[in-house]
Amino acid sequence: MGLVAFASFGLWCVFFPGSVIRFYAWFHRGKVMLPKPIGVRLVGALWVLLIVGVAWFNMTSKGARP
């Protein structure tokens, strides 16, 4: 369940970058430079890869087996 919760943030960035940018602009009240959609998608994809990599490492480590 935790994997889905963390990966869903990255998927939101990949599939709906405009929504992420609007949320970011609202959250910071327009005081920062807004990112480009391709940058948001790239960060989202890297986030998903990081989460999958950490989960894979955790599953294959010796301490994770029952």
N, C-alpha and C positions, 0 to 999 in steps of 0.2 A: 504494500500500500504506500509506503514511503517513497519507493522508487517512482511510482506514478505521480505522486505529488510534486517531487522535485523535477522530474522530466517534463511535466506539463507546462512549467514556466518556459522552458526552452522551446517546446512545441508552439506555445502561444507566440513567442517571438518570431519563429520561423513562418508560421502560417498567417499571422495577423500583425505585421510590423506597424501598420498605421495606427492600430489600436494601442500598441505598446508606446508609440511615440506620443499619442494624445494623452495617455495616462502619465507618462514621464513629464510632459509639459505642464499638465495640471498639478502634478505633485510638486514641481519646482516653481510653479507660478511664473514660467517664462523667463527665469533669471539665468538660464544656461543655454548654450547652443544646442539645437536639436540635432539628433543623429539622423543619418540617411537610412532609408529602409533596408538597403543592402547590408549596412553595418549591423542593424538590428538582427537581420536574418543570420548573419555570420556568427554573431555572439550567441544567438539561440542554438544554432547547430553545434557550436563548440561546447555549449553548456550540456546539451543532450549527450554528446560524445564523452564528456567528463563524467556525467552521472552513470552512463552505461559502463565506462571503464572502471569506475570505482566499484560498481556492483559486480562486475565480472571478476575483478581482483578479490573482492570479498568472498565470492562464491568458490573461487578456486584455491584460496589459501587453506592451509592445513587446519587452522582453528575453526573454520566455518562448517566443517562436516560434522554431522550428528554422530 
